[in-house]
Amino acid sequence: MNSGAAHIDQPRLAALRAAAADAREFLGRGYPRRRVLELVGDRHGLDAQARQMLARGVDAPRQADARRRKLLGLEDLRGAVVAIDGHNVLITLETALAEGPLLWADDGALRDIAAIGRNHRPGPRALAAARLAVEALAEAGAAEALFFFHQRLPKSGWLAGQTRAIAAEIGLACLAEAIVWPPGRLARHLGPVASGDRVVIEAASRPLDLAGRLARQMTPRPFIVSLSP
């Protein structure tokens, strides 16, 4: 059994799904998101990790459906310049390579439950994740990859350089750099945007959950949790 499964047993998952159902109902009625998550978390006595899962996985049904319908497939990347939310994609793939746990959100995106973010320390597994992403883009026939990493995160410049080197080895045209605010740059990109972040997906006209698609094809498959019934 992988490490994720040990922390989310069936009674805990059932409680999370009940909380998620309540949250969807309130969000669907238009109540403020932050207040809904706080109220539902308190009502169901959720701990910090469960609240994080609710925040990352649940949306108003109409909004979730709209984002899910926008998501591209790998077959849509041929000849395209693809912008990649660097840390988001690589951290999700790193988690998948470690066999999870990952959260399958209402909007169809796969997200890491731990929300590693600012605590991310890139190493060999990050490079393996970068290789997976670059190989997938090359195999899909993308014309160029634009990786944008958060400048404030540790070793982001190093990770960008390593990603460029991997792309050069594979033969994919690639720009990879650490910048102050990747979401802003991604929002201005008119082509496909690879990310599992709900805000980035919302802002993009042509989003793709690259990490999610690759993770679901892995063997062994990572531990994936859904808060849907």
TIFI-111419 format. One record per residue: residue number from 1; residue in one letter; chain; x, y, z of N, C-alpha, C in turn. Coordinates in Angstrom, 3 decimals. Atoms other than C-alpha are relative to their C-alpha. Layout:
<atoms>
ATOM,nr,rest,kette,n_x,n_y,n_z,ca_x,ca_y,ca_z,c_x,c_y,c_z
ATOM,NUM,a,A,X,Y,Z,X,Y,Z,X,Y,Z
...
</atoms>
This chain:
<atoms>
ATOM,nr,rest,kette,n_x,n_y,n_z,ca_x,ca_y,ca_z,c_x,c_y,c_z
ATOM,1,m,A,0.859,-1.201,0.000,0.000,0.000,0.000,0.884,1.236,0.000
ATOM,2,n,A,-0.819,-1.199,0.015,1.339,3.454,-0.831,-0.327,0.874,1.194
ATOM,3,s,A,0.094,-0.798,-1.215,1.776,6.123,1.800,-1.290,0.788,0.099
ATOM,4,g,A,1.209,-0.808,-0.043,-1.274,8.165,0.810,-1.188,-0.753,0.539
ATOM,5,a,A,1.170,0.769,-0.389,-3.762,5.364,1.357,-0.091,-0.155,1.500
ATOM,6,a,A,-0.010,0.215,-1.442,-2.706,4.963,4.981,-0.643,1.157,0.747
ATOM,7,h,A,0.487,-1.189,-0.693,-3.884,8.488,5.813,-1.452,0.333,-0.332
ATOM,8,i,A,1.368,-0.310,0.394,-7.309,8.466,4.097,-0.779,-1.305,-0.073
ATOM,9,d,A,0.764,1.242,-0.026,-9.305,5.452,5.202,-1.447,0.290,-0.396
ATOM,10,q,A,1.360,-0.165,0.511,-12.920,4.866,4.175,-0.891,0.883,0.883
ATOM,11,p,A,0.823,-0.906,-0.819,-14.617,6.508,7.213,0.390,1.471,-0.178
ATOM,12,r,A,-0.466,-1.379,0.194,-12.444,9.618,6.773,-0.421,0.513,-1.375
ATOM,13,l,A,0.390,-0.405,1.347,-13.150,9.685,3.038,-1.499,0.280,-0.071
ATOM,14,a,A,1.450,-0.221,-0.021,-16.895,9.352,3.662,-0.340,1.340,0.654
ATOM,15,a,A,0.227,-1.279,-0.677,-16.761,12.301,6.078,0.392,1.172,-0.897
ATOM,16,l,A,-0.443,-1.042,0.919,-14.819,14.364,3.544,-1.012,0.207,-1.119
ATOM,17,r,A,0.973,-0.111,1.090,-17.336,13.588,0.816,-1.304,0.643,0.468
ATOM,18,a,A,1.192,-0.651,-0.548,-20.222,14.609,3.069,0.227,1.505,0.131
ATOM,19,a,A,-0.339,-1.420,-0.110,-18.472,17.912,3.779,0.055,0.649,-1.380
ATOM,20,a,A,-0.092,-0.522,1.361,-17.762,18.364,0.068,-1.384,0.241,-0.592
ATOM,21,a,A,1.366,-0.164,0.510,-21.444,17.862,-0.766,-0.645,1.257,0.577
ATOM,22,d,A,0.526,-1.219,-0.622,-22.417,20.576,1.724,0.624,1.244,-0.627
ATOM,23,a,A,-0.700,-1.155,0.569,-19.772,22.930,0.338,-0.496,0.298,-1.414
ATOM,24,r,A,0.500,-0.209,1.364,-20.944,22.404,-3.250,-1.373,0.677,0.007
ATOM,25,e,A,1.346,-0.570,-0.058,-24.510,23.217,-2.267,0.054,1.490,0.321
ATOM,26,f,A,-0.102,-1.411,-0.372,-23.556,26.497,-0.573,0.669,0.822,-1.102
ATOM,27,l,A,-0.690,-0.716,1.072,-21.119,27.488,-3.337,-0.913,0.177,-1.203
ATOM,28,g,A,0.936,-0.080,1.117,-23.758,26.723,-5.942,-1.062,1.066,0.188
ATOM,29,r,A,0.972,-1.060,-0.296,-26.073,29.190,-4.211,0.636,1.385,-0.020
ATOM,30,g,A,-0.674,-1.282,0.126,-23.446,31.904,-4.561,0.589,0.566,1.271
ATOM,31,y,A,-0.599,-0.494,-1.239,-22.190,32.173,-0.979,1.512,0.170,-0.177
ATOM,32,p,A,-1.446,-0.239,0.136,-18.606,33.524,-0.573,0.812,-1.258,0.311
ATOM,33,r,A,-0.770,1.238,-0.095,-16.052,30.757,-1.007,0.699,-0.149,1.354
ATOM,34,r,A,-0.751,0.101,-1.256,-13.912,31.543,2.034,-0.927,-0.297,1.177
ATOM,35,r,A,0.947,0.207,-1.099,-16.931,31.705,4.322,-0.585,-1.410,-0.041
ATOM,36,v,A,0.545,1.360,0.140,-18.352,28.442,2.944,0.990,-1.032,0.520
ATOM,37,l,A,-1.009,0.972,-0.417,-15.095,26.566,3.492,0.185,0.017,1.516
ATOM,38,e,A,-0.130,-0.114,-1.456,-14.822,27.886,7.044,-1.209,-0.621,0.701
ATOM,39,l,A,1.231,0.494,-0.614,-18.449,27.109,7.881,-0.097,-1.520,-0.084
ATOM,40,v,A,0.104,1.450,0.192,-18.406,23.596,6.420,1.091,-0.725,0.783
ATOM,41,g,A,-1.080,0.605,-0.771,-15.037,22.830,7.984,-0.336,-0.090,1.474
ATOM,42,d,A,0.392,-0.006,-1.416,-16.351,23.828,11.409,-1.145,-0.972,0.261
ATOM,43,r,A,1.178,0.855,-0.190,-19.658,22.005,10.980,0.380,-1.474,0.034
ATOM,44,h,A,-0.390,1.408,0.093,-17.932,18.742,10.072,1.228,-0.329,0.841
ATOM,45,g,A,-1.151,0.244,-0.860,-15.040,19.140,12.516,1.239,-0.440,-0.756
ATOM,46,l,A,-1.122,0.411,0.843,-12.429,18.907,9.758,1.330,0.503,0.550
ATOM,47,d,A,-1.340,-0.431,-0.391,-8.724,19.003,10.569,0.628,0.811,-1.136
ATOM,48,a,A,-0.639,-0.902,0.965,-6.225,21.168,8.675,0.158,-0.644,-1.369
ATOM,49,q,A,-0.183,0.657,1.296,-5.470,18.587,5.968,-1.326,-0.150,-0.734
ATOM,50,a,A,1.308,0.166,0.624,-9.157,17.906,5.331,-0.518,1.329,-0.550
ATOM,51,r,A,0.413,-1.324,0.479,-9.855,21.640,5.045,0.776,0.382,-1.261
ATOM,52,q,A,-0.804,-0.269,1.185,-6.990,21.937,2.577,-0.534,-0.765,-1.208
ATOM,53,m,A,0.551,0.804,1.089,-8.457,19.119,0.494,-1.305,0.594,-0.510
ATOM,54,l,A,1.265,-0.618,0.389,-11.860,20.782,0.510,0.259,1.253,-0.841
ATOM,55,a,A,-0.313,-1.242,0.705,-10.344,24.096,-0.588,0.562,-0.266,-1.386
ATOM,56,r,A,-0.649,0.292,1.274,-8.337,22.491,-3.390,-0.870,-0.830,-0.939
ATOM,57,g,A,0.735,0.949,0.822,-10.969,20.062,-4.588,-1.423,0.337,-0.353
ATOM,58,v,A,1.444,-0.198,0.142,-14.464,21.523,-4.364,-0.320,1.375,-0.577
ATOM,59,d,A,0.454,-1.254,0.597,-16.229,24.180,-6.427,-1.503,-0.030,-0.200
ATOM,60,a,A,1.396,-0.061,0.420,-19.687,25.374,-7.326,-0.141,-0.843,-1.263
ATOM,61,p,A,0.121,0.909,1.146,-20.968,22.782,-9.830,0.092,0.688,-1.357
ATOM,62,r,A,-0.023,-0.665,1.305,-21.489,25.280,-12.642,1.404,0.471,-0.356
ATOM,63,q,A,-1.364,-0.461,0.266,-17.996,26.763,-12.295,0.933,-1.169,-0.289
ATOM,64,a,A,-0.840,1.180,0.217,-16.363,23.344,-12.022,-0.242,-0.580,-1.384
ATOM,65,d,A,0.335,0.550,1.310,-18.202,22.143,-15.117,0.567,0.861,-1.120
ATOM,66,a,A,-0.531,-0.901,1.026,-17.161,25.226,-17.105,1.502,-0.185,-0.166
ATOM,67,r,A,-1.448,0.210,0.097,-13.484,24.687,-16.263,0.310,-1.369,-0.590
ATOM,68,r,A,-0.234,1.361,0.497,-13.680,20.952,-16.934,-0.197,-0.069,-1.518
ATOM,69,r,A,0.283,0.013,1.436,-15.159,21.552,-20.396,1.094,0.694,-0.809
ATOM,70,k,A,-1.070,-0.724,0.706,-12.265,23.890,-21.273,1.264,-0.823,-0.168
ATOM,71,l,A,-1.283,0.700,-0.028,-9.522,21.356,-20.581,0.306,-0.681,-1.332
ATOM,72,l,A,-0.465,0.610,1.241,-7.550,20.305,-23.642,0.527,-1.403,0.254
ATOM,73,g,A,-0.693,1.276,-0.049,-6.130,16.896,-24.424,1.385,0.146,-0.608
ATOM,74,l,A,-1.345,-0.047,0.582,-2.552,16.092,-25.431,-0.058,0.099,-1.519
ATOM,75,e,A,0.144,-0.034,1.459,-3.808,15.669,-28.991,-0.219,1.419,-0.530
ATOM,76,d,A,0.237,-1.388,0.409,-4.572,19.416,-29.045,1.278,0.840,-0.031
ATOM,77,l,A,-1.242,-0.765,-0.143,-0.913,20.417,-28.632,0.861,0.032,-1.255
ATOM,78,r,A,-0.856,0.081,1.186,0.454,19.589,-32.091,0.174,1.375,-0.640
ATOM,79,g,A,-0.330,-1.267,0.628,2.231,22.617,-33.530,-0.181,1.222,0.877
ATOM,80,a,A,0.308,-1.129,-0.884,1.392,24.763,-30.502,1.193,0.396,0.862
ATOM,81,v,A,-0.926,-0.486,-1.021,3.540,26.910,-28.231,-0.734,-0.126,1.333
ATOM,82,v,A,0.687,0.333,-1.246,2.636,25.599,-24.776,0.691,0.696,1.170
ATOM,83,a,A,-0.523,-0.627,-1.218,3.095,27.680,-21.611,-0.286,-0.918,1.183
ATOM,84,i,A,0.117,0.960,-1.102,3.679,25.618,-18.454,0.188,0.704,1.336
ATOM,85,d,A,-0.083,-0.463,-1.387,3.014,26.542,-14.822,1.006,-0.919,0.697
ATOM,86,g,A,-1.101,0.901,-0.314,6.402,25.107,-13.866,-0.100,-0.745,1.314
ATOM,87,h,A,0.039,0.678,-1.296,6.211,24.414,-10.149,-1.276,-0.813,0.172
ATOM,88,n,A,1.259,0.728,-0.150,2.556,23.397,-10.280,0.061,-1.353,-0.697
ATOM,89,v,A,-0.045,1.245,0.773,3.102,20.797,-12.984,1.033,-0.969,0.570
ATOM,90,l,A,-1.058,0.905,-0.466,6.379,19.416,-11.647,-0.287,-0.549,1.391
ATOM,91,i,A,0.308,0.495,-1.346,5.231,19.188,-8.010,-1.072,-1.081,-0.062
ATOM,92,t,A,1.035,1.027,0.146,2.117,17.269,-9.055,0.598,-1.285,-0.551
ATOM,93,l,A,-0.643,1.193,0.558,4.241,14.908,-11.141,0.935,-0.656,1.012
ATOM,94,e,A,-0.843,0.570,-1.061,6.724,14.483,-8.279,-0.841,-0.819,0.975
ATOM,95,t,A,0.890,0.710,-0.915,3.858,13.503,-5.991,-0.490,-1.294,-0.631
ATOM,96,a,A,0.451,1.202,0.706,2.598,11.063,-8.606,1.105,-1.050,-0.068
ATOM,97,l,A,-1.130,0.938,0.057,6.056,9.507,-8.980,0.228,-0.673,1.347
ATOM,98,a,A,-0.098,0.575,-1.346,6.025,8.964,-5.207,-1.270,-0.777,0.363
ATOM,99,e,A,1.260,0.750,-0.117,2.614,7.255,-5.700,-1.058,0.709,0.837
ATOM,100,g,A,1.086,-0.785,-0.590,0.522,10.069,-4.246,0.259,0.398,1.431
ATOM,101,p,A,1.394,-0.087,0.445,-1.653,11.076,-2.597,-0.289,1.249,-0.838
ATOM,102,l,A,0.438,-1.096,0.848,-3.329,13.272,-5.200,-1.514,0.137,0.094
ATOM,103,l,A,1.427,-0.296,-0.097,-6.744,14.906,-5.279,-0.565,0.267,-1.391
ATOM,104,w,A,0.691,-0.232,1.264,-9.032,14.662,-8.308,-1.117,0.991,0.278
ATOM,105,a,A,0.913,-1.086,-0.354,-10.869,17.973,-8.093,-1.269,-0.015,-0.845
ATOM,106,d,A,1.278,-0.078,0.705,-14.411,18.787,-9.186,0.151,0.488,-1.434
ATOM,107,d,A,-0.166,-0.562,1.341,-13.095,20.700,-12.214,0.814,-0.889,-0.926
ATOM,108,g,A,-0.700,0.952,0.845,-11.262,17.638,-13.543,1.503,0.025,0.118
ATOM,109,a,A,-1.452,-0.092,-0.162,-7.757,18.707,-12.509,0.468,-0.867,1.163
ATOM,110,l,A,-0.625,0.791,-1.057,-5.421,16.584,-10.404,0.943,0.910,0.781
ATOM,111,r,A,-0.808,-0.890,-0.827,-3.784,18.374,-7.452,0.653,-0.775,1.133
ATOM,112,d,A,-0.646,0.649,-1.138,-1.296,17.403,-4.770,-0.717,0.410,1.278
ATOM,113,i,A,0.724,-0.255,-1.244,-3.014,17.108,-1.403,0.842,0.816,0.971
ATOM,114,a,A,-0.885,-0.639,-0.979,0.015,18.316,0.544,0.164,1.495,-0.228
ATOM,115,a,A,-0.203,-1.419,0.323,0.103,21.714,-1.242,1.415,0.431,0.385
ATOM,116,i,A,-1.405,-0.193,-0.382,3.915,21.673,-1.031,0.447,1.449,-0.187
ATOM,117,g,A,-0.247,-1.407,0.273,4.339,25.091,-2.657,1.336,0.524,0.466
ATOM,118,r,A,-1.209,-0.713,-0.435,6.833,27.258,-0.804,1.017,-0.915,0.676
ATOM,119,n,A,-0.926,0.936,-0.644,8.365,24.210,0.930,0.695,-0.928,-0.996
ATOM,120,h,A,-0.576,0.880,1.017,9.389,22.622,-2.359,1.514,0.150,-0.072
ATOM,121,r,A,-1.454,0.033,0.146,13.053,21.611,-2.563,0.332,-0.932,-1.164
ATOM,122,p,A,-0.206,0.855,1.174,13.885,20.384,-6.076,1.235,-0.875,0.122
ATOM,123,g,A,-1.091,0.967,-0.007,16.080,17.311,-6.410,-0.178,-0.961,-1.154
ATOM,124,p,A,0.088,0.975,1.092,16.331,14.161,-8.540,-1.424,-0.272,-0.471
ATOM,125,r,A,1.379,0.291,0.416,12.577,13.547,-8.490,-0.584,1.165,-0.804
ATOM,126,a,A,0.457,-1.152,0.783,11.931,17.095,-9.758,0.525,-0.089,-1.426
ATOM,127,l,A,-0.564,0.150,1.343,14.254,16.393,-12.678,-0.701,-1.116,-0.762
ATOM,128,a,A,0.760,1.077,0.640,12.436,13.126,-13.380,-1.363,0.515,-0.454
ATOM,129,a,A,1.291,-0.589,0.357,9.170,15.075,-13.372,0.140,0.918,-1.212
ATOM,130,a,A,-0.237,-0.885,1.137,10.608,17.683,-15.744,0.190,-0.797,-1.281
ATOM,131,r,A,-0.213,0.851,1.179,11.731,14.937,-18.103,-1.321,-0.578,-0.498
ATOM,132,l,A,1.313,0.530,0.385,8.259,13.371,-18.067,-0.816,1.052,-0.750
ATOM,133,a,A,0.781,-1.073,0.617,6.643,16.707,-18.897,0.535,0.346,-1.381
ATOM,134,v,A,-0.603,-0.371,1.282,9.103,17.573,-21.672,-0.205,-1.108,-1.026
ATOM,135,e,A,0.211,1.122,0.923,8.881,14.103,-23.216,-1.436,-0.038,-0.506
ATOM,136,a,A,1.411,0.025,0.402,5.081,14.268,-23.227,-0.306,1.113,-0.999
ATOM,137,l,A,0.224,-1.116,0.914,5.104,17.681,-24.899,0.621,-0.278,-1.365
ATOM,138,a,A,-0.661,0.335,1.259,7.590,16.497,-27.513,-0.784,-1.063,-0.766
ATOM,139,e,A,0.761,1.074,0.643,5.606,13.327,-28.220,-1.341,0.496,-0.535
ATOM,140,a,A,1.274,-0.565,0.456,2.425,15.402,-28.550,0.178,0.926,-1.204
ATOM,141,g,A,-0.265,-0.835,1.158,4.124,17.464,-31.255,-0.040,1.491,0.261
ATOM,142,a,A,-0.035,-1.435,-0.303,4.283,20.798,-29.424,1.174,0.655,-0.722
ATOM,143,a,A,-1.066,-0.709,0.706,6.326,23.386,-31.322,1.035,0.563,0.964
ATOM,144,e,A,-0.902,-0.605,-0.987,7.807,24.978,-28.198,-0.643,-0.067,1.377
ATOM,145,a,A,0.475,-0.007,-1.385,7.521,24.822,-24.412,0.551,1.226,0.716
ATOM,146,l,A,-0.395,-1.165,-0.789,7.605,27.902,-22.177,-0.280,-0.312,1.463
ATOM,147,f,A,0.151,0.326,-1.421,8.220,26.939,-18.533,0.232,1.251,0.840
ATOM,148,f,A,-0.143,-1.145,-0.896,7.635,29.655,-15.930,-0.039,-0.489,1.444
ATOM,149,f,A,-0.130,0.421,-1.396,8.820,28.994,-12.362,-0.085,1.213,0.923
ATOM,150,h,A,0.080,-1.072,-0.997,8.158,31.054,-9.220,1.407,0.365,0.483
ATOM,151,q,A,-1.327,-0.476,-0.375,11.286,33.123,-8.590,0.252,-0.100,1.502
ATOM,152,r,A,-0.165,-0.029,-1.462,10.650,33.198,-4.827,0.242,-1.382,0.598
ATOM,153,l,A,-0.179,1.344,-0.542,10.861,29.409,-4.453,1.453,-0.449,-0.123
ATOM,154,p,A,-1.404,0.407,-0.018,14.194,27.716,-3.638,0.455,-0.649,-1.306
ATOM,155,k,A,-0.667,0.618,1.152,16.492,26.855,-6.552,-0.836,0.060,-1.275
ATOM,156,s,A,0.849,-0.086,1.188,13.947,28.015,-9.123,0.822,0.265,-1.263
ATOM,157,g,A,-0.868,-0.238,1.145,16.689,29.333,-11.413,0.720,-1.261,-0.436
ATOM,158,w,A,-0.653,1.282,0.296,18.535,26.024,-11.163,-0.971,-0.948,-0.698
ATOM,159,l,A,0.994,0.891,0.584,15.333,24.123,-11.955,-0.325,0.411,-1.434
ATOM,160,a,A,0.237,-0.482,1.361,14.696,26.319,-14.993,1.144,-0.410,-0.924
ATOM,161,g,A,-1.155,0.395,0.803,18.233,25.662,-16.243,0.021,-1.482,-0.302
ATOM,162,q,A,0.044,1.448,0.201,17.895,21.916,-15.755,-1.103,-0.380,-0.989
ATOM,163,t,A,1.098,0.272,0.934,14.575,21.963,-17.617,0.412,0.339,-1.425
ATOM,164,r,A,-0.501,-0.356,1.337,16.199,23.766,-20.554,0.948,-1.070,-0.522
ATOM,165,a,A,-0.960,1.029,0.411,18.970,21.169,-20.610,-0.713,-1.285,-0.412
ATOM,166,i,A,0.767,1.204,0.333,16.463,18.296,-20.608,-0.689,0.175,-1.349
ATOM,167,a,A,0.681,-0.259,1.268,14.511,19.898,-23.447,0.978,-0.025,-1.170
ATOM,168,a,A,-1.016,0.019,1.056,17.699,20.414,-25.471,0.408,-1.428,-0.329
ATOM,169,e,A,-0.356,1.406,0.199,18.598,16.749,-24.977,-1.081,-0.735,-0.794
ATOM,170,i,A,1.117,0.682,0.656,15.144,15.641,-26.121,-0.275,0.581,-1.388
ATOM,171,g,A,0.196,-0.627,1.303,15.056,18.102,-29.008,-1.257,0.844,-0.102
ATOM,172,l,A,1.181,-0.866,-0.003,12.157,20.346,-27.978,0.435,1.439,0.243
ATOM,173,a,A,-0.286,-1.419,-0.219,12.457,24.109,-28.377,-0.606,0.420,1.335
ATOM,174,c,A,0.471,-0.263,-1.362,12.170,25.490,-24.866,0.584,1.286,0.561
ATOM,175,l,A,-0.409,-1.106,-0.853,12.305,28.665,-22.842,-0.436,-0.375,1.406
ATOM,176,a,A,0.348,0.281,-1.396,12.434,28.091,-19.087,0.670,1.057,0.859
ATOM,177,e,A,-0.563,-1.065,-0.819,12.885,30.901,-16.595,-0.778,0.156,1.298
ATOM,178,a,A,0.626,-0.313,-1.282,12.161,31.939,-13.023,-0.432,1.458,-0.037
ATOM,179,i,A,0.532,-1.353,0.060,9.914,34.997,-12.867,-0.777,0.307,1.282
ATOM,180,v,A,0.636,-0.427,-1.248,8.194,37.002,-10.141,-1.406,-0.573,0.150
ATOM,181,w,A,1.404,0.400,-0.125,4.573,36.051,-10.923,-0.452,-0.798,-1.226
ATOM,182,p,A,0.393,0.827,1.143,3.986,33.122,-13.314,-1.480,0.082,-0.376
ATOM,183,p,A,1.408,-0.046,0.419,0.145,33.275,-13.151,-0.330,1.177,-0.918
ATOM,184,g,A,0.245,-1.145,0.858,0.200,36.752,-14.688,0.487,-0.243,-1.415
ATOM,185,r,A,-0.547,0.303,1.335,2.419,35.603,-17.550,-0.833,-1.072,-0.697
ATOM,186,l,A,0.812,1.069,0.580,0.337,32.474,-18.088,-1.346,0.534,-0.481
ATOM,187,a,A,1.303,-0.557,0.372,-2.879,34.510,-18.218,0.062,0.755,-1.324
ATOM,188,r,A,-0.142,-0.753,1.248,-1.496,36.526,-21.149,0.301,-0.897,-1.195
ATOM,189,h,A,-0.359,0.910,1.091,-0.551,33.440,-23.172,-1.253,-0.419,-0.760
ATOM,190,l,A,1.185,0.288,0.806,-2.967,32.837,-26.047,-0.115,-1.468,-0.399
ATOM,191,g,A,0.028,1.413,0.359,-2.020,29.212,-26.678,-0.318,-0.871,1.198
ATOM,192,p,A,0.260,0.918,-1.108,-2.346,26.114,-24.474,0.818,0.357,1.239
ATOM,193,v,A,-0.648,-0.271,-1.289,-1.508,26.618,-20.786,-0.135,-1.242,0.868
ATOM,194,a,A,0.000,1.218,-0.812,-0.509,23.582,-18.691,0.077,0.349,1.475
ATOM,195,s,A,0.045,-0.241,-1.441,-1.519,23.822,-15.033,-1.171,-0.764,0.592
ATOM,196,g,A,1.123,0.570,-0.721,-3.693,22.167,-12.424,-0.589,0.986,0.985
ATOM,197,d,A,0.455,-1.026,-0.931,-4.229,25.405,-10.486,-1.344,0.569,-0.455
ATOM,198,r,A,1.348,-0.435,0.372,-7.872,26.490,-10.404,-0.025,1.428,-0.541
ATOM,199,v,A,-0.022,-1.388,0.451,-7.070,30.206,-10.819,0.607,0.102,-1.395
ATOM,200,v,A,-0.643,-0.010,1.317,-4.750,29.572,-13.777,-0.935,-0.593,-1.047
ATOM,201,i,A,0.950,0.616,0.934,-7.289,27.259,-15.420,-1.134,0.968,-0.320
ATOM,202,e,A,1.095,-0.962,0.191,-10.005,29.876,-14.923,0.412,1.107,-0.957
ATOM,203,a,A,-0.457,-1.133,0.801,-7.896,32.605,-16.544,0.379,-0.391,-1.423
ATOM,204,a,A,-0.486,0.440,1.312,-6.634,30.527,-19.481,-1.160,-0.286,-0.947
ATOM,205,s,A,1.026,0.333,0.991,-8.623,30.248,-22.690,0.155,-1.433,-0.487
ATOM,206,r,A,-0.249,1.366,0.481,-6.991,26.906,-23.553,0.845,-0.762,1.033
ATOM,207,p,A,-0.767,0.685,-1.051,-5.957,25.123,-20.322,0.140,-1.491,-0.247
ATOM,208,l,A,-0.284,1.436,0.081,-4.484,21.635,-20.073,0.548,-0.458,1.342
ATOM,209,d,A,-0.552,0.578,-1.233,-3.965,19.550,-16.935,1.016,-1.068,-0.398
ATOM,210,l,A,-1.035,0.904,0.492,-0.726,18.039,-18.223,0.398,-1.025,1.049
ATOM,211,a,A,-0.434,0.919,-1.059,0.380,16.550,-14.903,-1.075,-1.028,0.309
ATOM,212,g,A,1.089,0.925,-0.285,-3.033,15.035,-14.277,-0.127,-1.082,-1.046
ATOM,213,r,A,0.103,0.994,1.075,-3.138,13.341,-17.650,1.141,-1.011,0.075
ATOM,214,l,A,-1.145,0.910,-0.080,0.343,11.892,-17.213,-0.090,-0.887,1.234
ATOM,215,a,A,0.081,0.770,-1.247,-0.255,10.803,-13.612,-0.981,-1.153,-0.120
ATOM,216,r,A,1.015,1.049,0.116,-3.369,8.835,-14.519,0.425,-1.126,-0.928
ATOM,217,q,A,-0.521,1.042,0.888,-1.333,6.899,-17.099,1.150,-0.783,0.631
ATOM,218,m,A,-1.179,0.610,-0.619,1.423,5.910,-14.649,-0.276,-1.410,0.504
ATOM,219,t,A,0.021,1.326,-0.618,2.180,2.368,-13.552,1.243,-0.124,0.879
ATOM,220,p,A,1.277,0.102,-0.712,1.991,1.875,-10.643,-0.705,1.345,0.068
ATOM,221,r,A,0.797,-1.220,-0.029,-0.825,4.382,-10.487,0.093,0.633,1.383
ATOM,222,p,A,-0.037,-0.664,-1.311,-0.537,7.005,-7.734,-1.346,-0.109,0.705
ATOM,223,f,A,1.231,0.024,-0.783,-3.094,7.065,-4.936,-0.769,1.290,-0.274
ATOM,224,i,A,0.806,-1.151,0.397,-5.864,9.380,-6.170,-1.316,-0.005,0.770
ATOM,225,v,A,1.221,-0.158,-0.785,-8.714,10.666,-4.005,-0.965,0.912,-0.748
ATOM,226,s,A,1.047,-0.855,0.544,-11.984,12.036,-5.360,-1.004,0.308,1.103
ATOM,227,l,A,0.996,-0.381,-0.995,-14.427,13.968,-3.182,-1.419,-0.077,-0.556
ATOM,228,s,A,1.324,0.239,0.562,-17.292,13.170,-5.540,-0.545,-1.311,0.550
ATOM,229,p,A,0.602,1.233,-0.532,-19.760,10.472,-4.408,0.447,-1.234,-0.775
</atoms>
